[in-house]
Amino acid sequence: MASAVTTTESTAPQPRNPKRPGYGQLLRTPGAWTFLLPGFAARQPFAMLTIGIVLLVEHTTGSYGTAGAVAAVTGVSMALFAPQSGKLADRFGQSAVLLPGVVLHAASVALLTVLALAHAPLWALFAAAVPTGASLPQVGPMVRARWAAKLDNGPLMTTAAAFESVTDELTFVIGPVLATALCTGVHPAAGLAAEGVLTLAGGLLFAAQRRTAPPVNRLHAGVREPRVSALSVPGVRVLAVVFLGIGSVFGSMQVSLAAFTQEIGQPGMNGLLYGIFAAGNMLAGVACGAIAWRVSARQRLVAGYAGLALVCSLLWAVDSALLLGALGLLAGLCIAPALISGYTLVDSLVPPSARTEAFTWLTGSVALGQAAAVTAAGQLADSFGASAGFAVPLAGTALALLTVVTLRGRLVPRGGGRVAARGAAQGSTPESAQGSARGSAGQERAGEESAGERGVGHRVPVAVD
């Protein structure tokens, strides 16, 4: 009778000349460029939306507070609706969600722009901000889901997660600069107008790449994999809470750095300091994908958060732009390992039928943490000075670190997960598959801690008679 057991990659048959996982090998994945280039174009609007709203609404109302409130409503709406978009994409396919989504988003952005230019009341701006955020296409999670489907939890998954982290950070470098240039050099509404056009064009182009889209529901020898919610997996719930801490760093750094440079009389340094922070994130992301890790993703997540919490505990005490730049660089260097490790863990925690939803829960958590941090840091900076705003990332990362340390046991796949399903697909009964999964669960946990991740912790399911 066939059953499923799990072994580490080191005991699985190896090619004679195994290639070390790296970016070159990743980018040679068949079909990768067909979704990478459209995906990069389609995710630019994600980084343009907030700054475009702030600059337009501030121009029409004269209030940064009002502009920030409208942008926060958009961010919260996106965070709440993004997982539902991911769930629908897993169930009906990415194109089925993207096609109506990009049209709705472009229409919502146009409505918000017209209302702002017409000096509509605040409640009307809030009402338009809700569908604007809710319909924002989740292209980043969809690209990650395509990588996961292509690589099938192989040794290049950590490299793919690192590549996506760097791409996200590059997006947040290019997008705000483009939106700001359009708003200040062309028209205050030009940033939002470009965001809507790019969303429509890039989203439709990405949706057209159907050949690389993950299957709606993977089949195993004629047995359809049960459809489950990603949030029903305990590890996904833990990661969703933990990623709020990363969002708190992004949001508070945007506000607190601006307040700090204004306070010291050098507002022009804001872009430089945030650029240093973003550069640290990008450099660490590149390094994470190039390193052949021998420790598990769970251990890297804990270590990354520990370093991030330590750095954030020092930010509030800094009174020098030079020191703040150095700490910002260190914070960026710690964010990437935590972010990449979390995305790497998700693929081992959820079945393929819930991948996109799981990725959108993490993306939504970052956005929700960012929206809360922008509001809290702004209030603290206004009331107590710029340094007080840096208390927000300290609190956010400390709580996240406590969560991941306390609940790290839930970040290990339980019951064999996909392994049991694959064993059943090879002819075993459900009872034998469950028994084999229970027997291998302890081996998985022991293998993860003792052998770490051979390369990236790839575990290979093997059928044994």
C-alpha positions in Angstrom: 0.0 0.0 0.0 1.4 3.4 -0.9 1.8 5.9 1.8 3.4 9.3 2.1 6.4 10.2 4.2 8.4 13.4 4.3 12.2 13.6 4.0 14.5 16.5 3.8 16.0 17.4 0.5 19.4 16.1 1.5 18.1 12.5 1.4 16.2 12.9 -1.8 17.8 11.9 -5.1 20.0 14.7 -6.3 21.1 15.6 -9.8 24.7 15.0 -10.6 25.5 18.7 -10.8 22.8 20.4 -8.7 22.6 24.1 -9.4 22.7 26.5 -6.4 19.4 28.4 -6.1 19.9 31.9 -7.3 18.3 34.8 -9.3 19.7 33.6 -12.6 18.1 30.2 -12.2 14.8 31.7 -11.0 14.5 34.1 -13.9 15.1 31.2 -16.3 12.0 29.5 -15.1 9.9 28.8 -18.2 7.2 31.4 -18.7 8.4 33.6 -15.8 8.9 36.8 -17.9 5.4 36.6 -19.4 3.9 37.5 -16.0 6.9 39.4 -14.4 6.9 42.3 -16.8 3.1 42.9 -16.9 3.0 42.3 -13.2 5.6 45.0 -12.5 3.6 47.5 -14.6 0.3 46.5 -13.0 1.6 46.9 -9.4 3.0 50.4 -9.8 -0.4 52.0 -9.1 -0.4 50.3 -5.7 2.4 52.7 -4.6 0.9 55.7 -6.3 -2.6 55.7 -4.8 -1.9 57.0 -1.3 0.4 59.8 -2.3 -1.8 60.8 -5.2 -4.8 61.1 -2.9 -2.9 63.1 -0.3 -1.6 65.6 -2.8 -4.9 66.1 -4.6 -7.1 66.4 -1.5 -4.6 68.7 0.3 -4.6 70.9 -2.8 -8.4 71.1 -2.8 -9.0 71.3 1.0 -5.8 72.9 2.2 -5.6 70.3 5.0 -3.1 67.5 5.3 -5.3 66.0 8.1 -8.2 65.7 5.7 -6.0 64.3 3.0 -4.5 61.8 5.4 -8.0 60.7 6.6 -9.2 60.0 3.1 -6.0 58.1 2.3 -6.4 56.1 5.5 -10.0 55.1 4.6 -8.7 53.8 1.3 -6.0 51.8 3.0 -8.3 50.3 5.6 -10.8 49.4 2.8 -8.1 47.7 0.8 -6.9 45.7 3.8 -10.4 44.5 4.6 -11.4 43.6 1.0 -8.0 42.3 -0.3 -8.4 38.8 1.3 -11.8 38.4 -0.3 -10.3 39.3 -3.6 -7.7 36.6 -3.1 -10.3 34.1 -2.1 -12.3 34.8 -5.2 -9.1 34.5 -7.4 -8.3 31.1 -5.9 -11.9 29.9 -6.5 -12.6 31.4 -10.0 -9.2 32.3 -11.3 -7.1 35.5 -11.4 -8.4 36.8 -14.6 -12.1 36.5 -13.5 -11.3 38.8 -10.6 -8.9 41.2 -12.3 -11.0 42.0 -15.3 -14.0 43.5 -13.4 -11.7 44.7 -10.6 -9.5 47.0 -12.7 -12.6 48.5 -14.4 -14.3 49.2 -11.0 -11.1 50.7 -9.6 -10.5 53.0 -12.5 -14.1 54.2 -12.3 -13.8 54.7 -8.5 -10.5 56.7 -8.9 -12.2 58.9 -11.5 -15.1 59.5 -9.2 -12.9 60.4 -6.2 -10.9 62.8 -8.4 -14.0 64.6 -9.7 -15.4 64.9 -6.2 -12.1 66.3 -4.9 -11.9 68.9 -7.7 -15.5 69.8 -7.1 -14.8 70.5 -3.4 -17.3 67.9 -2.4 -18.0 67.4 1.4 -15.8 65.1 3.4 -18.4 62.4 3.7 -18.5 62.1 -0.1 -14.8 61.7 -0.4 -14.9 59.0 2.3 -17.7 57.3 0.3 -15.7 57.3 -2.9 -12.5 56.2 -1.0 -14.1 52.9 0.1 -14.6 51.3 -3.4 -11.3 52.9 -4.5 -9.4 50.9 -1.8 -11.6 47.8 -2.0 -11.1 47.4 -5.8 -7.3 47.9 -5.8 -6.0 44.9 -7.7 -3.9 42.6 -5.7 -1.3 42.0 -8.4 1.6 41.4 -6.0 0.0 38.4 -4.2 -1.1 37.1 -7.6 2.4 37.1 -8.9 3.6 35.3 -5.7 0.9 32.7 -6.3 2.1 32.2 -9.9 5.7 31.7 -8.6 4.4 29.1 -6.1 2.5 27.2 -8.8 5.5 27.3 -11.1 8.1 26.2 -8.5 5.8 23.8 -6.5 7.5 24.5 -3.2 10.9 23.9 -4.7 14.3 25.1 -3.5 13.8 28.4 -5.4 10.8 29.5 -3.3 12.9 31.6 -0.9 14.7 33.2 -3.9 11.3 34.0 -5.4 10.0 35.5 -2.2 13.2 37.7 -2.0 12.8 38.7 -5.6 9.2 39.8 -5.0 10.2 41.7 -1.8 12.8 43.6 -3.8 10.3 44.3 -6.6 7.8 45.6 -4.1 10.4 47.9 -2.6 11.4 49.1 -6.1 7.7 49.8 -6.8 7.5 52.0 -3.6 10.5 53.9 -4.8 9.3 54.5 -8.3 5.6 54.9 -7.8 5.6 57.8 -5.2 8.2 59.7 -7.2 6.2 59.4 -10.4 3.0 60.4 -8.7 4.6 63.4 -7.0 6.2 64.6 -10.2 2.9 64.4 -12.1 1.0 66.2 -9.3 3.5 69.0 -8.9 4.6 69.4 -12.5 1.4 68.7 -14.4 -1.7 69.0 -12.3 -2.7 68.0 -8.8 -5.0 65.4 -10.2 -2.5 64.0 -12.7 -1.1 61.5 -10.2 -4.5 59.9 -9.5 -5.3 60.0 -13.3 -2.1 58.1 -14.1 -2.8 55.6 -11.3 -6.2 54.8 -12.8 -4.8 54.5 -16.4 -1.9 52.3 -15.3 -4.3 50.1 -13.2 -6.6 49.6 -16.2 -3.8 49.0 -18.8 -1.4 47.0 -16.6 -4.2 44.9 -15.0 -5.7 43.9 -18.3 -2.3 43.0 -19.7 -1.5 40.9 -16.6 -4.9 39.2 -16.7 -4.3 38.2 -20.3 -1.4 36.0 -19.3 -3.6 33.0 -18.6 -1.1 30.3 -19.3 1.0 31.1 -16.2 -2.0 31.6 -13.9 -2.3 29.0 -11.1 -5.0 26.4 -11.6 -8.3 27.2 -10.0 -8.3 24.0 -8.0 -5.6 21.4 -8.4 -6.5 17.8 -9.0 -4.9 14.8 -7.5 -5.5 11.6 -9.5 -9.1 12.6 -10.1 -9.7 13.7 -6.5 -10.5 17.4 -6.2 -8.6 19.1 -3.4 -11.0 20.4 -0.7 -11.5 24.2 -0.8 -10.5 25.8 2.5 -10.1 29.3 3.7 -6.5 30.4 4.3 -7.6 32.1 7.5 -8.7 28.7 8.9 -5.0 27.7 9.1 -3.6 28.8 12.5 -0.2 29.7 11.0 -1.8 32.2 8.6 -3.6 33.9 11.4 -0.4 34.2 13.3 1.5 35.6 10.3 -1.4 38.1 9.6 -1.0 39.5 13.2 2.8 39.5 12.9 2.7 41.4 9.6 0.8 44.3 11.3 4.1 45.1 12.9 5.9 45.4 9.6 3.1 47.8 8.5 3.6 49.8 11.6 7.2 50.4 10.6 6.4 51.5 7.1 3.6 53.8 8.1 5.3 55.4 11.1 8.6 56.0 9.2 6.7 57.9 6.5 5.1 60.3 9.0 7.9 60.5 11.6 10.7 61.1 9.2 8.8 63.9 7.6 8.0 65.4 11.1 11.6 65.0 12.2 13.2 66.7 9.2 10.6 69.5 9.5 11.5 69.9 13.2 15.2 70.2 12.6 14.6 72.7 9.8 15.8 70.4 7.0 12.6 69.2 5.3 14.4 68.4 2.1 16.2 65.5 3.9 12.9 63.6 4.2 13.3 61.9 0.8 16.9 61.0 1.5 16.3 59.4 4.9 13.3 57.4 3.6 15.4 56.4 0.6 18.1 55.1 2.9 15.5 53.1 4.8 14.1 51.7 1.5 17.6 50.9 0.3 18.3 48.8 3.4 15.2 46.8 2.7 16.2 46.3 -1.0 19.8 45.3 -0.1 18.6 42.8 2.5 16.0 41.4 0.1 18.7 40.8 -2.6 20.9 39.1 -0.1 18.2 36.9 1.3 17.5 35.5 -2.2 21.2 34.9 -2.9 22.0 33.0 0.4 21.7 29.3 0.7 20.1 29.3 4.1 20.8 26.5 6.6 18.2 27.7 9.2 14.5 27.4 8.9 12.2 30.2 7.7 10.6 30.2 11.1 14.0 30.9 12.8 14.7 33.6 10.3 11.3 35.2 11.0 12.0 35.3 14.8 15.6 36.6 14.3 14.5 39.3 11.8 11.8 40.5 14.2 14.1 40.5 17.1 16.6 42.7 15.3 13.8 45.0 14.0 12.3 45.5 17.5 15.8 46.3 18.8 16.4 48.9 16.2 13.0 50.5 16.6 13.6 50.8 20.4 16.4 53.3 19.6 14.6 55.5 17.1 12.8 57.7 19.5 16.0 58.7 21.3 17.8 59.9 18.2 18.3 63.7 17.7 20.7 63.5 14.7 19.8 63.1 11.0 23.0 61.1 10.5 22.2 58.6 13.3 18.5 58.4 12.2 19.7 57.5 8.7 22.0 54.8 10.1 19.1 53.3 12.2 16.8 53.6 9.2 19.2 51.5 7.2 19.4 48.9 9.9 15.6 48.8 10.2 15.4 48.2 6.4 18.0 45.4 6.7 15.8 43.7 9.3 12.5 44.1 7.6 13.3 42.1 4.5 14.3 38.8 6.3 11.1 39.0 8.3 8.9 39.8 5.3 10.5 37.2 3.0 10.4 34.5 5.7 6.7 35.1 6.3 5.9 34.7 2.7 8.0 31.6 2.4 6.2 30.0 5.4 2.8 30.6 3.9 3.4 28.3 1.0 4.1 25.4 3.4 1.1 26.2 5.5 -1.8 26.4 3.0 -2.9 24.2 0.2 -2.5 25.4 -3.4 -6.2 26.2 -3.6 -5.8 29.0 -1.0 -2.4 30.5 -1.9 -3.6 33.8 -3.3 -6.0 34.4 -0.4 -3.1 33.7 2.0 -0.8 36.1 0.3 -3.5 38.8 0.3 -4.1 38.4 4.1 -0.4 39.2 4.6 -0.5 42.1 2.2 -3.7 43.4 3.8 -2.2 43.1 7.2 0.8 45.3 6.2 -1.6 47.9 4.7 -3.8 47.8 7.8 -0.8 48.3 10.1 0.5 51.0 7.9 -2.8 52.9 7.9 -3.1 52.6 11.7 0.6 53.7 12.2 0.2 56.8 9.9 -2.7 58.0 12.0 -1.2 57.2 15.4 2.3 58.5 14.5 0.8 61.7 13.1 -1.2 62.3 16.3 1.8 61.7 18.5 4.1 63.9 16.4 1.6 66.7 16.5 1.1 66.5 20.2 4.5 65.6 21.6 7.0 66.1 18.8 8.6 64.0 16.1 10.4 61.7 18.4 7.1 60.5 19.9 6.0 59.2 16.5 8.8 56.7 16.6 7.0 55.0 19.6 4.6 53.5 17.1 7.0 51.1 15.4 8.5 50.2 18.8 5.1 49.1 20.1 4.1 47.4 16.8 7.3 45.4 16.4 7.5 44.5 20.1 3.9 43.1 20.1 4.6 41.2 16.8 7.8 39.7 18.2 5.9 38.6 21.3 3.3 37.0 19.1 5.7 35.1 16.9 7.8 33.8 19.8 4.8 32.7 21.7 2.9 31.1 18.8 5.8 30.0 16.7 4.7 26.3 17.1 1.8 27.1 14.8 4.1 28.0 12.0 5.0 24.4 11.4 2.8 22.4 8.9 0.5 20.2 11.0 -0.7 16.7 10.0 1.4 16.4 6.9 -0.8 18.9 5.0 -0.2 18.4 1.3 1.9 15.4 1.9 -1.1 13.5 3.2 -3.1 14.6 0.2 -0.5 13.5 -2.2 -0.2 10.2 -0.6 -3.9 9.7 -0.9 -3.7 10.6 -4.5 -1.3 7.8 -5.1 -3.8 5.2 -4.0 -3.7 5.1 -0.2 -6.9 5.3 1.8 -7.8 8.4 3.7 -7.1 6.5 7.0 -3.6 5.3 5.9 -2.8 8.8 4.6 -3.8 10.4 7.9 -1.8 7.8 9.9 1.3 8.4 7.8 0.8 12.1 8.2 0.7 11.8 11.9 3.7 9.6 11.9 5.7 12.0 9.8 4.7 15.2 11.6 7.3 14.7 14.3 9.9 14.0 11.7 9.0 17.2 9.9 9.5 19.3 13.1 12.7 17.5 14.0 14.0 17.8 10.5 13.3 21.5 10.3 15.1 22.3 13.5 18.1 19.9 13.1 18.7 20.3 9.4 17.3 23.8 9.2 16.4 24.3 5.6 18.8 22.6 3.2 19.1 25.5 0.9 15.6 26.8 1.7 14.0 24.0 3.7 12.5 22.2 0.8 10.9 19.0 1.9 10.2 16.4 -0.8 7.2 14.0 -0.5 8.2 10.5 -1.5 5.8 7.6 -2.1 7.0 4.4 -0.3 5.5 0.9 -0.7 
